[in-house]
Structures are given as structure tokens and as C-alpha cells.
Amino acid sequence: MHKDEFHLKFFMCVIQSRQLVRTPQRTAGEASTSSMLIPKPPPKTDILKSLDTMDDPDTVGSIPVFKTEWIMTHEEHHAAKTLGIGKAIAVLTSGGDAQGMNAAVRAVVRVGIFTGARVFFVHEGYQGLVDGGDHIKEATWESVSMMLQLGGTVIGSARCKDFREREGRLRAAYNLVKRGITNLCVIGGDGSLTGADTFRSEWSDLLSDLQKAGKITDEEATKSSYLNIVGLVGSIDNDFCGTDMTIGTDSALHRIMEIVDAITTTAQSHQRTFVLEVMGRHCGYLALVTSLSCGADWVFIPECPPDDDWEEHLCRRLSETRTRGSRLNIIIVAEGAIDKNGKPITSEDIKNLVVKRLGYDTRVTVLGHVQRGGTPSAFDRILGSRMGVEAVMALLEGTPDTPACVVSLSGNQAVRLPLMECVQVTKDVTKAMDEKKFDEALKLRGRSFMNNWEVYKLLAHVRPPVSKSGSHTVAVMNVGAPAAGMNAAVRSTVRIGLIQGNRVLVVHDGFEGLAKGQIEEAGWSYVGGWTGQGGSKLGTKRTLPKKSFEQISANITKFNIQGLVIIGGFEAYTGGLELMEGRKQFDELCIPFVVIPATVSNNVPGSDFSVGADTALNTICTTCDRIKQSAAGTKRRVFIIETMGGYCGYLATMAGLAAGADAAYIFEEPFTIRDLQANVEHLVQKMKTTVKRGLVLRNEKCNENYTTDFIFNLYSEEGKGIFDSRKNVLGHMQQGGSPTPFDRNFATKMGAKAMNWMSGKIKESYRNGRIFANTPDSGCVLGMRKRALVFQPVAELKDQTDFEHRIPKEQWWLKLRPILKILAKYEIDLDTSDHAHLEHITRKRSGEAAV
């Protein structure tokens, strides 16, 4: 049966999700890497309800985003490969280092070369720009090999006093002009980006001075008449307003959580209290997300100083935790924590307070620069790569009238924002804190930060009511394969339910346990310590409910279950659909339910992300890093790695991007023997370079005939005398391990939001003395769509689902596949006729609406 080919345009990989029309057929001998796609407008989706969106869909942080409009024509097909001819790009890293910077540098170099531009490294940041000479070197494709998985920045970073003076900037301009460089990509924090903008604004005057001094010719001045600047934010603090995440933040959270998990074991052994100080002089993001991810008893952040009586409240909170059976206390402190009078709150202050008032054995651990070190997470590698691609496009499209911009992350989209407006709002946050306007500072951080803070306060500061009179009964269960983060979602759901005064039941072994009556009531301590544990503590099975409707209905009545929270993968979604159908026969099934997507496959319709997928992705990346290291040592070796995911190619694609794979075979992008042949030839050519290794990923169900063994045998045969082949099936290790910070935080917020929705829906469905919910919106999937957490009726998602292959019909991550191919040095044909039009934006002040 004929299968259409599916490839995405280059620009779509970093700007906007669109519905794509597959090309009807491939000409004989045409490889899939050279296919074209015709975009069309996305379909109108009916999202029923959005409760407390994670962020305003039209804003990034506190700033409305540039809405990128695209004018579609189809006359040019190879513009990207010639866009940079005759142009030169320089890339530098400045300020504090951050994991993921190398991924951004790699992407800038390779995409720049792909477009035909010359690309230069500037070593040691702005100091290298000022000193010139060997500090500015032309980059090659191979020069950025094996740097994707390295922490820090391999091209160096330094604080530069010389660049702050005009004389230093004059020398920097001379060094750029002499090399014909008129495009500068700066990776750093707000100080580095502010310096770049100053440099750009002075450019004409600097050239004029150099001409008058006879250091550059009139021809050189004409060729370098304007300088394009694009910034990428690299900072582990996530303190830059205008982006959801800065490069390095996720990796820093990984380092912190590794230490917190290790400390937890020793704290439990000795019944100790630990005070952990994390970085964040002006921003409490790391401390706040860490507290949510580890279930900390208390967090101190500069944006939200504690009340005046915080000492008594803290001690009461710690003693209550011990009374409920906990053997430890964890307190997280941002290094910039202050009280409402602006006085610093130090780790030692907190330790002395706890020892003096409670007598607990208390220790302080200051994490320091370990947070900057180590291997970048999969998220930061992908983020850096996407930002680097978009930075090159922004530079090469720039004109003298284009303002300096910063490439930011908005949900799962890359957007361009005016650099100085972002810097100004970032400074406004610090100014608001200095003026003790903490509510304004919190709002300027953005709605996502505020939501994190609200969930933390609920889980850490609100006492559950003693009486449950008039409460509702909600059951929570896991369905499908285990996924890291399931336990964090259960914990959040249970505790938010208890805080609301509800009676919360837990169901063991999914729908099978619901049918057999494997149900018990959960108290506050029941889910203690669950946040960091992998797998499913409740037990989970793939059994669907349809065959057991009678038993399930009986137990719903027996236990007086009035709402159901289902945490799981595709089986949870299909189980929800079956419950909706079962309402026609069994009134007992007419209760509200919500599905929280939790699966390593990330294949649940209605959500861009699933709990557990990030953990699996990082597991694959860690394995691929070690395999690549092995291949680099033995030389001329190609590894074929099989990943999980069923028919969904999310893991294979994203791991391929994060690990620097040469190819990733997935079901959504059909391939033929000609494609396999092209990939083998690509690796043959690669072995002639200095990079003598290969990495190929294969989704487990990408093709029923081209199995892992088949591809291994093919590569082995065709590579004889040129390279050796090895294969590795990762298997169920992808479902194990402790959840990543992203999965812990995501699961915690999803559980809280699901229970808030459930309480409201139960009240709404209360009729004639009982709960009766039979409307489509009473059975929903809670999913992340671009920038918002939204509730979508399961019945309305049916048309968006490929049930045969258990995947959504449209998947946003497919637009990233061209990046994978380009960074692997494939020659692909691209339609580059789109032009981005940036709209003016107005900074969003506290209490103002986005413009």
C-alpha cells in the first residue's frame, strides 16, 4: 500500500506549528531527505476550557511576543542553501557559562555553513572580540563535532572590561570589519546582550572613526555598513524576562535534584533537617522549581519574601511534618533570599533558627558552581540547537532597519523578541524588588512563575482540614505502562484533594483494580516521598474497562466514587473513551473524569507533552553519549540504537536531535530501501572526514520489514572495509529511573490542575442529591497545547487520533526533523520563501493587558 512521504520545511522547524500536506508521490530514485512539503493553515481546534493557563498564549514571560506572520509563495526552493553566500557570522559566549551553550554554538556553525556563510568562533567572549588575532578563527563542520554533550562552553567565556569602553569596542569593530563579519550571535545573559546592543548602535560611528584613522578602506566600510545582532540567552538562573526557559536552566535543575535525592537518603537515616542553598541572586526560579520537584517543606526566594512571622510558621511546618511520620525536612534557599524589609535570609540564619527552637539536627549544603557543571540535559541540547538555527535565520534575514533581537522559547515555539525591551523588563523585576514591590515583581516574572508559586503554597503552606463533612470522593489511578513522574502526579492529586476537603481514594492496578475493588483511602502521609520515585507505586496495567463495566459500576457505587483522575498513556485515553460510551448503559459511569497523559511514548492526543517522556529522553541521551564515546575510541564504527515509543517517533527524533544522530527512522516519515542506501552512503562519506563514527536511531515500530536486525545487517554488509556496525536495543530501561525535574514539576502541576477542575466539575454535576455527569465536557484530557494547560473532551479528540497506530494525526515535533537532517550534513531541498514580519510590542506592566 502506498504511503505518502512526510517532510517539513526548514523554517517551520523553529517558528510555527502548521498542518502539513504530504507530497503525493516520490519520483524514482528520489531520497526522502530531498522531499518538499506544501504548508497550509492549521485547522481550527475547539478547546473547550482552559483553567489558569500556564502562561498567556500571546506573551512570553511578561512580554507580548512578536507574532510571526508568514507570506506563502512557492517559487523558491533552494534559498536557504544560498542565503548566506557572501556573508560572515561570528558567534561568541559571554558572561557565566551554562550547559547547552555548546549545542547553540554547534547549530550556529553548521546551519551557517549550510546556508553558504562563513562562520567564525570568537574565543573568550568579548575579550576575544577586542583582542582579535587567533581569538577569532573560522569554524569548520568538523570543528563542532563531539561538543553537543559537553557542559560549559568550549570556545571560552570571560568578563571583559575593555569592551565596556569605547576604545575597546573600536578595536572589536576593526577586527570584525577586517574579516568581513557583519553578523554577530551573542550567547549570554542580559549584561552581555546589552553590550551587544550598545555595540550595534555605535557601529556607524565606529566605522567612521576607523576610516578617519585610515585603519579601514572606504570599500571595507561600505561592505560593513551595518551590523546585525541576535542574542541567545544562556543563564542557569532563568532570570531573563521574555523566554520560558534560558539555556542551562534545565541542566542546573538536574544537578540540583541529583544532590537533593542523594541528601534525602542520608537525612532519612539520621532524621536530619537539611538547608540547601541554590543559585539565584535576583531570581528564585531554581529554588522554586526544586522545591516543587522534591516536595520541600519550605522555600525562600527573593520575589516572594515570607511574612513577618515566618520563623514561627516555618518551625510549625517542620514539626507538623515530623508528627505525620516524616524522618527528614528539606528547606530550599535561593542565594538572594530576603525578608520583606530587604534583609538577607541566609542558610546559616535558618539553620540556627531550627536548632535553637526545635533542636533538630540541621545541616547546611551550599551547592555553588556544581550547578553550572556537568553534561547538558536533553532539553538544553534541543533548546540550544533550535535557538541556534533560528539565530542564523534572523541574522541572515536582517536589514539595517531590523532591531537587535533575542531568540526566545514560547511554549514549544521559537520566537524573536526586541532585545532591549526584554532587558528592560528584566531590570524592572530587580527594580520592583529593590522598591519592595514584590507583587509587581512576581507578576513581571510571568504567569508560569506565578503558577509555580501558587502550587507550592498550596502543597507546602495550607493545612488540610480535619473534617471532611460535605466533601466529595475522588479516586485516582494509573493506567497503561509505567512512566517516571506518575507518582508525583498521584501525590499532587491526593494532597490537593485533601486540602480541598475531599475524600481521596487510590486504585491499585488500573481499571482491573477498579473492577476488583482494589481501592483504599489515602491520607496526607500515604504519598509522602513519592515525588522523586520512578515507576508506579499504585501499580498499573493496560487492561481497558469495557469488559468490566458491571464490576466497575458496582464498585463506583460501593465506594461512592464521584470523580475519577486517570493518569496514564494511550490506554488511559482509550479507557476514557470507553467510559463515555458506557454511560449509555450504566448511570454509575456518569461521573466526571480527567486523563493526565503519562507515557514515555508521548503519543496521547490532546497534549504536546506527556509525563515521563522527558525522563526517557534523557535516559536515551545518556546511553547514546556513552556509545558515541566508545565509537570515537574505536574509530570507524556505526551504532544502530532501537528506542521505544510504539508507532510514535517522538523519542527517536528528539533523542536523535539531542545526541547528534546521523539518522532517525520513524513510522511517521516513511522510508524506502533507497533512503537506507542514501544513509549508508552518507556514513561512508563521513568516514573520510575526521569524524569517524556514526549513530543511527530506529523507532521500534517504524517499519515492519526494515527491522533493527535488517538495518544492522544492511549497514554491516554495505560498510565492509569502511566501518563496523553494532546494534543496541535499549528496551525497558527507558521506563525506569527517577523522574527528571521537568517530569516532577510537570506532573505536580498537572495533578493540582486536574483536582481543581474535578472539584468544580463535581459541584457542577450535582443533581437531585447525586452526581450525574453526562455532557461531553465532563470527560476530558488535560494536556499542554503550545503555552497553555487545557481540558479537551475525549470525544472531541477522536477525530484527531489514528487508533490503528495509537498516535495523534498531527504531532508538533515533526517540524524539528529538518534540523536533525541539516545538523547531520544532509543536502535537503527547502522551500524558503517565507518571510517573518515582526510586529511592534509593548511591555506588559503589572495589571496591564498584553498588546
N, C-alpha and C positions, 0 to 999 in steps of 0.2 A: 504494500500500500504506500502511495506517495506521501512523503512528509515534507512540508514546506520548510524552507530554511529560515533561521531566525538570527539576524544580527542587528545590532543597534548602531546608529550613527555616533560619530565621535563626540560631538558637542553634547548630545543628550546624556552622555555618561556622567556629567557633572552639574547639569543645570536643572532640568525639569523632567519629572516622570510624565511620559506620554504613552498613549496606546499606539502600538506599532503594527503595521500591516506587513506580514511576511511576503517576501518576493515569491511569485507563483512557482517558479521553477529555476533550476540551475542548468546552465549550458554545460555540455560535455567537457569534462576536464577542469571545470572551474572549482577551485577550493573554497570552502566556506569562509576562510579568512578574507576573501575579497568580495563578499556579498554586500548588497546595498539594501537599505530599508527606506520606505516612504512613511514619514510620520503623519499622523492625523490627530485631531483634537481628542483629549481624553473624554470618556463617557461621563455623563452626569451621574454621580452616585447619590443615593438617598441615605445620608447618615441621619438616623433618627434622632439621636440625642447625644450631646457632648456635655459632660459634667466636669466643671473645673478643669478645663484643658490645661495640659502641662505648660503650654506657652500659647500666647496669642498667635494664631496661624499667620498673621501678617507682620509679626515682629520677631526680631532676634534679640534675646535679652530684653533690653528696654528700648530698642531702636527699631522703628519700622524698616523693613528690608527694602532693597532695590527690587522691585518686581520686574523680572526679566521677561520681556516680550520677544517673540521670535517671528520674523517675517520669512515665510517659507517659499523658496523657489527651488527648482531642480535643474539648474543649468550648469552648475559647477560640481565636480565630483572629486577633484584631487587638490582642492585649495589648501587643505591642511598640510599636505606634504611640500607645499611651496610657500606657505605663509611666512616662513622665517628666512627665506633666502635673502642674503644681503644684510641680515640683521645679526646683532650680537646681544647676548643676555649674560649678565653676571648674577651669581647667587652667593649670598653670604648669610651666616648665622651670627647673631649678636646677643649680648646680654647673657643671662643664665641659660645653661643648656637644658634640654628637655628631650626625653625619649620620643622618637618619631621624627625628629629633625632630619635624620639621615634619609628616611623614606621620602620626605619632601624634596630634599636635595636630589636624590636619585630620579624622582619623577620630573623635576625641572630640567635636569640634564638630558634625560632620554627623550622626553617629549619635545624639548627644544631642538635636539638633533633630528628627531623625526620630522619636524617642520622645515628643516633645512637651515636652521640658525646655528651660529657658533655659540657655544656656551662656555663660560669661564667660572672657575672656582675663585672666590676671594677668601683666602685663608686668614684666620684670626680676626674675623669681623671687620668693623670699620677701621681698625688699626691697619689691617692688610690693605684696605682701600686707600688709605693715606700713604702708606709706605711704598706700595706698588712693587715693582721688581718681581721676584719669584713668588710673592704672595698672591699674585693674580696669574693663574695658569689655565690654559684651555683644557676643558674636560673632554674625555672620550667616552664611548659607550661602555667599554670595559672598566673604566676608572671608577664607576659607581657599583661595580659588582660586589656582592657579599657585604654590602653595608646596610641592607634593609633591616637585618636583625640586630644591628649594633646599637647600643644606647649612646647617649651624648651626641656629639657632632664631630664627625671625622675631619671636617675642614676647619675646626677650631673656632673658638669664640673668645672675645676679650673686651674688657671695658676700655673705652678709648677717649681720653681727654682731648687728644689732638683734634678729633672730628667735631668737638663742641666749639672749637674756634674757627673763624672764617679762613684763616690761613691753612688749617688742616683740610677743610672742605675744598679749598682751591687746589691743593695737591691731589686730592681724591678725584676732582673733575679732570685734571690733567691726565691722570692715569687711565681714566675711562676713555677720554677722547682719543688718546694715542692708540688705543686698541679698538676704536670704533664701536665701543659699547654705549648704547643709548637706552638699554632696558635693564632695570635693577630689581631683583627679587630679594627682599629682606625678610628673614625669618627670625623673629624675636618678640619681645614684649612691647608695651606701649612706649617706653622710652626710646627703644630702637626705631620704632615706626615713626615716632615724632621727629627723630633726627633725619630720617629719610625724607619726610615731607618738607622739612626745612631745606634740605639739600636740593630738592626739586624746585622749590620756589625761588631759590637763588641761582638756578642753573644759568639763565641768560646772562646775569651779571658776572658770574664766574667765568663764562666763556669770553665775555668782553674783556675782562681783566687779563686773561691768558693771551688774548690776541694783542692787546696793547703791549704786553711784556714780550711779545714775539715768541712765545712758547708753543703756540699752535698756529697753523696757517688759516687763511680765510676759508679754504676748501674744507679743512677739518672742522672748523666752526659751523659751516653750513651743513655738513653731513650730520653733525651732532647738535642740531639746533634746539632739540627738546629732549628731555629725559622722562621716560616712563617709570613709574614706581608702583610696585604691587607688594603688599605685605602679607605674610602668613604669621599667625600668632602662635608662638611657641612659648608656653609657660605652664609649669605644673600646677600653679595656683588656680587656674581657670578664672583669672581676675579681670579679663578683658571683656567689656560690655560690647555686644554685637555678635557674639558667637555662642552657640550652645556649649561647645567644648573646645578648649585650646589644645594644641598638640602637646602631648606629655602628661595631661591630667589623668587619663585613664591608667597609664602605666604607673604613675605615682600612687594611685589608689591600690593597684596590685601590690606594690611594695609595702604599703601601709598594712593592707589586710593580711599579707603573709606574716608580718610581725605580730599583728593583733591575734591572729589564730594561734601563733606559737606561744605568745604570752598567756593566752587563755588557759592553756593546759597546765602551765606551772602555777597560775593564780588559783585554779581549782584545787590543785594538790595541797596548797598551803592556806587556803581560804584568805587570799590577799585581795587588796584593792590596788589597782594599777591606774596611774595617771599617765596618759600618753600625750606627748606634745608633738603636733604635726606642723608642717609649714603653712603659712597663710598670714603674712604680716598685715595685709589690708583686706583679705578675702577669706571667709570661713568655709569655702566650698569643700575643701578636702576634709576638714573636721566634720562638717555636717553630713556628707555622704558616708564617711567612715562610721559615724555613729548609727546611721540607718542600717548600714551593711553588717555591723557586728552586734546590734542591739544594745548599744552602750546605755548606761544609766543616766549619763549627763553629757552635754557638750557645751563648750564655751566658744563663741565666735564673735568677731568684732562688730558684725552688723546688728546683732541682737543681744545686747548686754542683759544679764539676768536682773530680776527685780532686786530691790534694796535688801530684802530679807532672804537672799539666795542661800546664805550659809545654812539657815535653819531648814529651808526646803531641800537642799542637797542632802543634808545629813538624814532627814526623814526619809527621803527617797532611797538612800543606800541601806538604811536599817530595814525598811519595808521589803526590799529585795532579798535581804538575808532571811527575814522572817518567813518569806514564801519558799525557802529552801535552797536559794542560790548560794553557792560557795565562793562567789567572787563578785567584784564590782569593777566596771570599766568606766573611766572618765576620759573623754577626749577634749584636748585643749588646743585651739589654734594659737600660734605663737603671738598673734596680735590681739588676743582676747583682752577685753576691757570691761569695767563696770560702767554704770550709767553716768558717772562723773568723769569718765575718761581715764580712770586709774587702771593701770595694767593688772590683770589677774594672771599670776604665774603658776606654773606647775607646782613649785615649792610651796606657794601660798595654800594651794588646795590640799597638798599632802599634809601640811602642818595642821590645817583645819580638821581633816578627817582623823588624824592621830589624836589630836587634843580632845575632840568632842566625842568620838566614837571608840577610840582605842584600837582601831583596825590596823593590822599590819599593812602598811601602804608603801608602795614603791613608785618611783618616777622613771619613765623612759622617754628620753628626747630622741626622736628618730633622726633629725638632722638631714644631712645630704644623701643618706641612703635612699631617700625618696626620689632623688634625681637619677639614681643609677639603675643598672640592670637592663635587661632586654625589653624593648618596647612591646606593648601588648598588641594583639591583632587589630584592635580598634585604632590605635595610634598609627600603625603602619598603613592601614587603609585610609585613615583620615589624612595623613601626610601625603600619601600618593594622590588622592583626589584633589587636595588643595594645590599640590604642585602642578598637576595637569591644568587646573583652572587658572593658576597664576600665569603660566606660559600663554594661554589663550588671551588673558586680559592684557598682558604686555604687548603681544603682537598685534592686537586689535587697537591698541592705544593711539590716540592722536594728541596734538598739543593742547586740545581743549578738554581732554579726559582727566578728571581729577584723580589724584592718587587714591587707590582703593585698597581695601583689605579683603582677602578671600575668607569667608566665614562659613560655618556649618549651621544650617537652619533645618532642623529635623533630620531628614536624610538627603537634603539638597545642599549643593554648594552655591553660595550667593556672593555677590560683590557689594561691598558697602563703602561709603566715603570714609577714608581712613581717619581724618581729623575729627569727624563727628563722633566716631566710636571712641577715640581717645578722650574727647571732651566729656562724654557721658561716664567713662571710666573714672576720670578725675572728679566728676560730680559726686560719685559714690563716696570717695575719700573725703571730699569737702563736707558732704552731709554728715559723715561720721564725726569729723572734727568739730562740726557745729552742733553735735549731739542730736541731729535729726535722724534718728535710727529707723523710724518707719519709712522715711523717704529713701534712705539708703537701701533698705530691704526691697522696696518696690523697684528701684533702679536696677537692682540685680536681675530682675525678670521674674516672670510667673513660675518658671520651673524651680528657681531657688526658693521662692515663697512656698510652693507646694511641698518641697522637701522639708522646709521648716515646720509647716503645719502638721505633716505626718509625724515628724519627730516629736513635736509637742504632745500629740495625741498618745503616742506609744510610750513616751517617757515621763510625762508630767501629769497626765489625767488619771485619777484613780477610778477603777471600775466600781460601779455601785454595788452595795452589799445586797440589796433586794432586787429581785427580778420580777416583781409583780407587774403584770400587764405587758410583759416582754413577749417577743416573738421567738420562734425556734427556727434556727437556720442550721443546715447541715453542710459540711464541706468535705470534698472527696477528691482523690486523684484518679485519673483515667488514662490508659494508654501506657506507653513506655516511660520509664523514669527519666527525669531531666533535672539537672542541677538547678536549684532555685525553687523547686516545688515546695520544699519545707519552709522557705522564707515566706512564700505566698500563703501557706496554711497558717503560719504563725501570725502574720499580719491580719488575715481574715478573722481568725479566732479572737485576737485581742481587741481589734476594733469592734467586733460584735459584742464582746463583753463590756467594753467601755460604753457602748450604746444601750446597755441594759438587756441585751438579748441572751437567750439560752443558745449555746453553740454546741452542736454535735459534730463528731468526726466519724466518717465512714471508712472502714478498712477495706482494701481490695476492690475499690471502684464500684461499678454497678453490680458486680457479683456479690460484694459485701452488702450492698443496699438491699438486694433481694434476699440474702440470708440473714439479715438482721445483725450484721457485724458493726454495731453502732454504739458509741458511748459518748457521754458528755465530757467536754473539755473545759478545764479551768485555766486560769492565768498561767500557772506553773507548768501545765501539761505541755506547752510548746516552748518552754524555756530552753535557750541554747540552740534552737533549730535553725537560725538564720544561716549559719556557716556550714551546715551539714548537707552533703550531697545526697542524691538518690531520693527515695520517697519513704519517709518514716511511717506513713499511713498504709503503705503497700498500694500497688497499682496494677491493674490488669486491663487487657484490651477488650474484654467482654462488653458487648453492647446491650442495652436494656430491653430491646423489643421482645425477646423470648421470655422475659421475666416480668412483664408488666403487672401480672396479678400479684406476685410476691412483693414487688416494689411498691405497688399501691397499698397493699396491706401494711407494710412497714412505715410508709409515709403517715398512714392513719395512726398506727400504733405509737409511733414516737412523736406524733403531732408536728411533723416537719412542714414548715410554712414557706421555706425558701431553700434553694439549693445552689451552692457555689461549686462548680466543676472545674478543676484545674488539670489540664492535660492537653494532648495533641489532637490529631485529626479524629481519633476515636471519641474524644470529648465533644468535638463539634458535631460529628455524625450522631453521637448519642443524644445530643441536644435536639437535633432534627427529629429523631425517633420519639423523643418525649413530646415534642409538639404534635406529631401525628397521633400519638397515643391518647392525647386529650379528648379525641373524638369518642373513645370507648371508656376511658377511666377519668372520672371527675377528680380523683385524687391527684392526678398528674397536673391539674390546673393550678400550679404554684409557680411563682417566679423562679427563674434560674438564670445564671450567668456563667459563661465559659471564659476562663482565663487561659489563653494559649501558653502551653508549656511543653516544648518538644525540641530536641536538638535539630530536627529537620527543618524547622521554621516554615512549615507548609500549611498552617491554619489560615483559611480565608478570613479576611477582615482585619488582619494585623500585619504590619510590616516586620515586626519582630516578635519572637516567642521567647518566653523564659527558658533558659537552658542552652540556647543556640550560641550565645557568646562564650560560654564555658567550653562547649565542644569545639568551637572555632579556635580558641586558644590552645586546647589540647592538641589539635591537629598541627598548629603552627609550631608548637614546641617540638613535636616529633619531626616535622619537616626540617627545622633548623638543625637538629642533630644528624638527620640523614644527609643534608647538604654538606655539613661539616665532614662527614665520612666520605662523601663523594669527592669533596675538594682534596682530601688527603690521598685518596687512591687514584685520582685523575681519570678522565675518560669513562665516566660511569653515569648511567641514567637510571633513576629510580621511578618506578610506577607505583603510586600510592592510591589505594582504594578507600574512599570515605563513605560514611553513612549518609542517610537523607532520603532513602526510598527513591522515588522519581524526582524529588526536588533537588536541584543542583546548587542550592544556596551555599552549603558547606564547601563543596568543591570549588566553586567560583571565588568565594571570599577568602578561603584558605589559599587558593592559588594567587590571589592578589597580594595577600599578606606575607606569603612565603616566597614570592618571586618565582612562580612556576612557569615552565615553558609552554604548558598546555593544560587545560582542564576540560575534560569531556563530561557533558551533562545531557540529560534527556531533552531539556527544553530547546537545545540547539542541536538538531540532528546532524550527524556527520557520516561520511562515507569512507570507503577504503582509500579514495583519493585524498581525503583530508588527513588520514593517518599517514599516508605516504608523504604528504607535504610536511607534516610534523617531523617525521623521521629525517627528511632531507634538511629541514631547519636545524636539527640537532647535529647532523653531520657537518654542516657549515659552522655551527657554533664550536665544535671540537677543534676547528682550525684556528680559533682565537685563543686568547689567554685564559678564557673561562671554559675549562674542560670538565663540565658536569651538567647534568640535566635533571629536572624534576617535572614529572607529569602526574596530574591528579585525575582520578576517574570516579565519578559518582557511581554508587553500587548498582543502580538500575538504569544507567544512561542508554544502554543498548543490550538487548537480549542475546545478540550474536557476537558483538565485539566485547567479549568479557575481559576481565583483568588478565586472565591467563592468555587469551588470544593476543591482546595488545602486548603483553610481555614477550610472547613468542615471536610476534612480528618484529618488535624492536630488537630482540636478540638476534634474529636472522639477518635483518637488514643492516644492523650495526656491526656485524662481524668485521673484526680487524680495525674498527674505528672506535667503538665504545662497547662496554659491557652493560648489561641490563640487570636490574634487581627489582623485585616487587615486594610490597608490604601491604597487608590488609589490616587496617587499624582496628576494625571491629568495635566491640562494646566498650573499649576504653574511652571512647568519645562520650559515653553517657555517664561516666564516673567522675570522681574528683569533687573537690569543694567548689561551690559556685564562685564565679568571678564577682568583683564588686558591682559590675553592671547588672548581672543577673540578680544579685541580692537586692540591690536598690530598686530595680525594675519590678521584681516580684513583690517587694514590700509595698510599693505604691499601688500596684495593680490590686493587691489584696485589700488595701484600705479603700480604694475607689469602688471596688466591687461590693464591699459590705455597705458602704454609704448608699450606693444605688439600691441594694437589696432592701435596706430598711425603708427607703422611700417607696419602693415598688410594692412591698407588702402592705403598707398603710393604704396605698392607692387601690389595692386589690381587695381590701376588706369589705365584704358584703354580707349582709344578713347573718352576722355573727360568725362568719368564717372567711377564709381566704379563697378567692376564686379568680384566677388569672388566666384568661383565655385569649388575650389580644396578642398580636404578633410581637409587640414590643415588650412582652413580659418574658421572653426567652431570647437572650442576646449574647453576642460575643463581645467582650471588652478587648479592644485592640488599639495599637498605636498606628494612626494614619498620619503620615508626614510629621506634624508637630503636635497633634492632639491625641489624648486618650478618648476614644469614642465608643459608645454602645450601639451595636448594629444587630437588628433582629436576625436570628439564624435563618429564618425562612427567606429573607431578602438576599442572603448570601449564596443561596443555591445556584442562581444563575451565574455567579462568579466562580463556580467550582467545577473542576474536572474530577469527577468522582472516580472514574476508572483509574486514574493515576494519582489520586489523593493529593492534588496540588491546586492552588488558585490559578485561574486562567490568565491573570496578569500578575507579574511579580516585579516589583520596583528594582531589585538588584540586578536584573538582566542588563540594565543600562550601563553597568560598570564593566561588562565584559570587554568592550573595546579597549579600556585602559589595560586590562590584563594582556591583551594581544600586543598593544603598542609597546608596553614596557618589556615584553619578551622579544621585541625586534621583528615582529611580523610586518610584512608590507600589506597593509589593508587599504582598500579604496574607501574614501569617506566623502559624504555629502557635507560640505562646509559652507553652505550658502546662507546659514542662519546668522543673524546679526542681533546682538544684545543691545537693547535700549535701556539705559539706566535712568530711572526716574529720580527726581529730587526727593529727599526725605527730610522730615523734621524730627528733631529729637523729642522723644516722649518723656515729658516730665511726670513727676508723681501726680496722679489724679487726672492727667490729660489722656485723651484718646489718641491712638495712632493715626497718623495722616497717611 
